[in-house]
Amino acid sequence: MAFKIAGLRRGSVPVAFEEHLTAAPIERTEHHVSRVALPGRWADYDFLISATVRWYDLDASRPGRLLNPAGLAVECVLDRARGSPVGSHSSSTS
């Protein structure tokens, strides 16, 4: 009975075949960063950040373009953390 009611609720929306195709897998790389001190709101207090930074190469056909892609990815995250005031609550995550 529950399946019949659920079927009526859904209606007759046709499902396109393309919606069920799986996207090509992306090879992601990650680097763990722990206890990095960033300046806090007050001069005598540091803000410690730990993170797992993940990235993928947009142009995988040219390997070895960057000498240290992990360093670039981590620096981007830390720059973003430095730019946001510590203690403020952001409603968005990325």
TITIRO-475214 format. One record per residue: residue number from 1; residue in three letters; z, y, x of N, C-alpha, C in turn. Coordinates in nm, 4 decimals. Layout:
# residues N
PT; pos; code; n_c3; n_c2; n_c1; ca_c3; ca_c2; ca_c1; c_c3; c_c2; c_c1
PT; NUM; ala; Z; Y; X; Z; Y; X; Z; Y; X
...
***
This chain:
# residues 94
PT; pos; code; n_c3; n_c2; n_c1; ca_c3; ca_c2; ca_c1; c_c3; c_c2; c_c1
PT; 1; met; 0.0000; -0.1188; 0.0822; 0.0000; 0.0000; 0.0000; 0.0000; 0.1270; 0.0879
PT; 2; ala; 0.0800; 0.1239; 0.1959; 0.0877; 0.2416; 0.2833; -0.0473; 0.2712; 0.3477
PT; 3; phe; -0.1231; 0.1647; 0.3830; -0.2534; 0.1859; 0.4452; -0.3518; 0.2480; 0.3459
PT; 4; lys; -0.3412; 0.2092; 0.2217; -0.4294; 0.2636; 0.1196; -0.4026; 0.4133; 0.0994
PT; 5; ile; -0.2759; 0.4518; 0.0967; -0.2398; 0.5926; 0.0810; -0.2843; 0.6723; 0.2031
PT; 6; ala; -0.2628; 0.6159; 0.3212; -0.3034; 0.6842; 0.4438; -0.4546; 0.7024; 0.4472
PT; 7; gly; -0.5285; 0.6033; 0.3991; -0.6736; 0.6132; 0.3942; -0.7206; 0.7226; 0.3010
PT; 8; leu; -0.6530; 0.7397; 0.1899; -0.6878; 0.8451; 0.0955; -0.6571; 0.9834; 0.1536
PT; 9; arg; -0.5485; 0.9925; 0.2291; -0.5079; 1.1193; 0.2879; -0.6078; 1.1674; 0.3927
PT; 10; arg; -0.6640; 1.0745; 0.4682; -0.7577; 1.1105; 0.5739; -0.8884; 1.1634; 0.5195
PT; 11; gly; -0.9314; 1.1137; 0.4086; -1.0592; 1.1552; 0.3536; -1.1724; 1.0814; 0.4231
PT; 12; ser; -1.2927; 1.1257; 0.3981; -1.4093; 1.0577; 0.4529; -1.4743; 1.1407; 0.5616
PT; 13; val; -1.4003; 1.1736; 0.6645; -1.4540; 1.2520; 0.7759; -1.5227; 1.1557; 0.8715
PT; 14; pro; -1.6534; 1.1720; 0.8933; -1.7214; 1.0822; 0.9872; -1.6792; 1.1131; 1.1303
PT; 15; val; -1.6584; 1.0079; 1.2070; -1.6180; 1.0236; 1.3459; -1.7414; 1.0090; 1.4327
PT; 16; ala; -1.7665; 1.1089; 1.5154; -1.8822; 1.1047; 1.6052; -1.8533; 1.0091; 1.7202
PT; 17; phe; -1.9542; 0.9397; 1.7634; -1.9389; 0.8422; 1.8711; -1.8965; 0.9099; 2.0010
PT; 18; glu; -1.9435; 1.0334; 2.0253; -1.9123; 1.1037; 2.1491; -1.7631; 1.1307; 2.1646
PT; 19; glu; -1.6913; 1.1422; 2.0542; -1.5476; 1.1680; 2.0605; -1.4717; 1.0512; 2.1217
PT; 20; his; -1.5295; 0.9334; 2.1194; -1.4616; 0.8144; 2.1700; -1.5000; 0.7808; 2.3132
PT; 21; leu; -1.5920; 0.8554; 2.3702; -1.6309; 0.8292; 2.5084; -1.5195; 0.8751; 2.6021
PT; 22; thr; -1.4929; 0.7953; 2.7024; -1.3903; 0.8288; 2.7995; -1.4510; 0.9167; 2.9080
PT; 23; ala; -1.3789; 1.0196; 2.9445; -1.4263; 1.1088; 3.0506; -1.4234; 1.0342; 3.1837
PT; 24; ala; -1.5101; 1.0752; 3.2730; -1.5135; 1.0144; 3.4055; -1.3810; 1.0403; 3.4764
PT; 25; pro; -1.3295; 0.9412; 3.5460; -1.2011; 0.9611; 3.6140; -1.2132; 1.0635; 3.7270
PT; 26; ile; -1.1098; 1.1421; 3.7421; -1.1044; 1.2432; 3.8476; -1.0019; 1.1965; 3.9492
PT; 27; glu; -1.0419; 1.1953; 4.0747; -0.9485; 1.1556; 4.1798; -0.8585; 1.2745; 4.2111
PT; 28; arg; -0.7326; 1.2615; 4.1748; -0.6361; 1.3679; 4.1980; -0.5523; 1.3338; 4.3208
PT; 29; thr; -0.5129; 1.4353; 4.3896; -0.4274; 1.4195; 4.5057; -0.2992; 1.4963; 4.4778
PT; 30; glu; -0.1885; 1.4512; 4.5331; -0.0633; 1.5214; 4.5092; 0.0180; 1.5327; 4.6370
PT; 31; his; 0.1047; 1.6325; 4.6378; 0.1925; 1.6567; 4.7517; 0.3280; 1.7004; 4.6958
PT; 32; his; 0.4345; 1.6388; 4.7441; 0.5691; 1.6712; 4.6979; 0.6290; 1.7801; 4.7867
PT; 33; val; 0.6866; 1.8803; 4.7233; 0.7523; 1.9902; 4.7924; 0.8944; 1.9946; 4.7400
PT; 34; ser; 0.9919; 2.0045; 4.8292; 1.1298; 2.0082; 4.7811; 1.2107; 2.1139; 4.8543
PT; 35; arg; 1.2967; 2.1773; 4.7764; 1.3947; 2.2738; 4.8255; 1.3328; 2.3855; 4.9086
PT; 36; val; 1.2284; 2.4480; 4.8565; 1.1675; 2.5639; 4.9212; 1.2414; 2.6874; 4.8705
PT; 37; ala; 1.2958; 2.7665; 4.9630; 1.3733; 2.8851; 4.9255; 1.2795; 3.0030; 4.9007
PT; 38; leu; 1.2926; 3.0613; 4.7835; 1.2188; 3.1827; 4.7478; 1.3204; 3.2927; 4.7199
PT; 39; pro; 1.2851; 3.4168; 4.7437; 1.3807; 3.5245; 4.7182; 1.4189; 3.5295; 4.5710
PT; 40; gly; 1.5488; 3.5397; 4.5470; 1.5987; 3.5484; 4.4103; 1.6052; 3.6923; 4.3633
PT; 41; arg; 1.6597; 3.7120; 4.2461; 1.6721; 3.8458; 4.1888; 1.7679; 3.9314; 4.2721
PT; 42; trp; 1.8731; 3.8691; 4.3264; 1.9708; 3.9394; 4.4084; 1.9489; 3.9016; 4.5544
PT; 43; ala; 1.9692; 3.9936; 4.6435; 1.9358; 3.9758; 4.7855; 2.0092; 3.8584; 4.8504
PT; 44; asp; 2.1309; 3.8297; 4.8090; 2.2068; 3.7240; 4.8762; 2.1974; 3.5886; 4.8066
PT; 45; tyr; 2.1074; 3.5740; 4.7101; 2.0866; 3.4456; 4.6429; 1.9395; 3.4067; 4.6501
PT; 46; asp; 1.9151; 3.2869; 4.6996; 1.7784; 3.2339; 4.7013; 1.7561; 3.1434; 4.5811
PT; 47; phe; 1.6333; 3.1319; 4.5426; 1.5905; 3.0423; 4.4358; 1.5249; 2.9227; 4.5043
PT; 48; leu; 1.5740; 2.8020; 4.4775; 1.5167; 2.6818; 4.5372; 1.4204; 2.6179; 4.4386
PT; 49; ile; 1.3024; 2.5860; 4.4866; 1.2017; 2.5238; 4.4009; 1.1590; 2.3903; 4.4608
PT; 50; ser; 1.1450; 2.2925; 4.3747; 1.0894; 2.1625; 4.4110; 0.9777; 2.1338; 4.3125
PT; 51; ala; 0.8705; 2.0725; 4.3612; 0.7564; 2.0491; 4.2728; 0.6696; 1.9359; 4.3270
PT; 52; thr; 0.5930; 1.8785; 4.2381; 0.4838; 1.7900; 4.2752; 0.3561; 1.8660; 4.2446
PT; 53; val; 0.2828; 1.9014; 4.3478; 0.1608; 1.9801; 4.3329; 0.0431; 1.8834; 4.3298
PT; 54; arg; -0.0369; 1.8920; 4.2243; -0.1539; 1.8051; 4.2091; -0.2795; 1.8907; 4.2069
PT; 55; trp; -0.3854; 1.8386; 4.2652; -0.5116; 1.9101; 4.2672; -0.6253; 1.8096; 4.2781
PT; 56; tyr; -0.7448; 1.8576; 4.2530; -0.8645; 1.7771; 4.2756; -0.9743; 1.8686; 4.3261
PT; 57; asp; -1.0631; 1.8114; 4.4027; -1.1724; 1.8860; 4.4636; -1.2843; 1.9024; 4.3613
PT; 58; leu; -1.3245; 2.0254; 4.3379; -1.4322; 2.0506; 4.2431; -1.5671; 2.0047; 4.2959
PT; 59; asp; -1.5843; 2.0054; 4.4272; -1.7103; 1.9645; 4.4883; -1.6828; 1.8467; 4.5812
PT; 60; ala; -1.6673; 1.7294; 4.5233; -1.6339; 1.6106; 4.6018; -1.7501; 1.5625; 4.6881
PT; 61; ser; -1.8692; 1.6177; 4.6660; -1.9850; 1.5737; 4.7444; -1.9785; 1.6256; 4.8879
PT; 62; arg; -1.8932; 1.7236; 4.9124; -1.8802; 1.7794; 5.0468; -1.7383; 1.7577; 5.0988
PT; 63; pro; -1.7040; 1.6361; 5.1390; -1.5682; 1.6109; 5.1861; -1.5414; 1.6814; 5.3181
PT; 64; gly; -1.4169; 1.7150; 5.3400; -1.3771; 1.7749; 5.4658; -1.4032; 1.9238; 5.4768
PT; 65; arg; -1.4342; 1.9898; 5.3647; -1.4588; 2.1342; 5.3711; -1.3323; 2.2087; 5.4102
PT; 66; leu; -1.2190; 2.1682; 5.3560; -1.0923; 2.2325; 5.3873; -1.0164; 2.1483; 5.4881
PT; 67; leu; -0.9598; 2.2131; 5.5860; -0.8819; 2.1388; 5.6838; -0.7512; 2.0892; 5.6248
PT; 68; asn; -0.6911; 2.1688; 5.5344; -0.5626; 2.1322; 5.4769; -0.5590; 2.1686; 5.3285
PT; 69; pro; -0.6210; 2.0867; 5.2423; -0.6203; 2.1208; 5.0992; -0.4805; 2.1158; 5.0388
PT; 70; ala; -0.3917; 2.0317; 5.0936; -0.2540; 2.0265; 5.0430; -0.1837; 2.1589; 5.0672
PT; 71; gly; -0.2018; 2.2148; 5.1857; -0.1399; 2.3427; 5.2165; -0.1896; 2.4539; 5.1266
PT; 72; leu; -0.3187; 2.4550; 5.0973; -0.3756; 2.5566; 5.0094; -0.3196; 2.5432; 4.8679
PT; 73; ala; -0.3123; 2.4209; 4.8173; -0.2614; 2.3983; 4.6823; -0.1142; 2.4376; 4.6718
PT; 74; val; -0.0346; 2.3975; 4.7701; 0.1083; 2.4313; 4.7690; 0.1268; 2.5818; 4.7802
PT; 75; glu; 0.0510; 2.6471; 4.8664; 0.0631; 2.7920; 4.8833; 0.0271; 2.8657; 4.7547
PT; 76; cys; -0.0718; 2.8167; 4.6810; -0.1072; 2.8782; 4.5527; 0.0088; 2.8700; 4.4537
PT; 77; val; 0.0739; 2.7534; 4.4487; 0.1872; 2.7359; 4.3572; 0.3034; 2.8244; 4.4000
PT; 78; leu; 0.3329; 2.8290; 4.5305; 0.4435; 2.9114; 4.5786; 0.4149; 3.0607; 4.5592
PT; 79; asp; 0.2905; 3.1029; 4.5780; 0.2547; 3.2432; 4.5528; 0.2778; 3.2792; 4.4074
PT; 80; arg; 0.2429; 3.1875; 4.3206; 0.2638; 3.2124; 4.1777; 0.4123; 3.2183; 4.1447
PT; 81; ala; 0.4910; 3.1304; 4.2081; 0.6354; 3.1314; 4.1860; 0.6980; 3.2594; 4.2415
PT; 82; arg; 0.6496; 3.3071; 4.3541; 0.7009; 3.4323; 4.4120; 0.6716; 3.5515; 4.3207
PT; 83; gly; 0.5601; 3.5459; 4.2507; 0.5192; 3.6567; 4.1650; 0.5949; 3.6639; 4.0349
PT; 84; ser; 0.6561; 3.5538; 3.9919; 0.7290; 3.5566; 3.8655; 0.8756; 3.5863; 3.8934
PT; 85; pro; 0.9364; 3.6748; 3.8177; 1.0765; 3.7084; 3.8406; 1.1666; 3.5894; 3.8096
PT; 86; val; 1.2534; 3.5570; 3.9025; 1.3466; 3.4459; 3.8846; 1.4467; 3.4844; 3.7775
PT; 87; gly; 1.4727; 3.3897; 3.6898; 1.5666; 3.4161; 3.5820; 1.4980; 3.4532; 3.4529
PT; 88; ser; 1.3693; 3.4847; 3.4608; 1.2968; 3.5138; 3.3376; 1.2485; 3.3824; 3.2796
PT; 89; his; 1.2409; 3.3756; 3.1510; 1.1988; 3.2531; 3.0836; 1.0564; 3.2713; 3.0352
PT; 90; ser; 0.9682; 3.1899; 3.0881; 0.8284; 3.1975; 3.0487; 0.8029; 3.0970; 2.9381
PT; 91; ser; 0.7218; 3.1325; 2.8430; 0.6914; 3.0408; 2.7332; 0.5732; 2.9524; 2.7633
PT; 92; ser; 0.5007; 2.9805; 2.8721; 0.3837; 2.8993; 2.9041; 0.4077; 2.8221; 3.0317
PT; 93; thr; 0.3504; 2.7015; 3.0382; 0.3573; 2.6202; 3.1581; 0.2163; 2.5871; 3.1991
PT; 94; ser; 0.1962; 2.5607; 3.3260; 0.0635; 2.5238; 3.3721; 0.0711; 2.4204; 3.4775
***
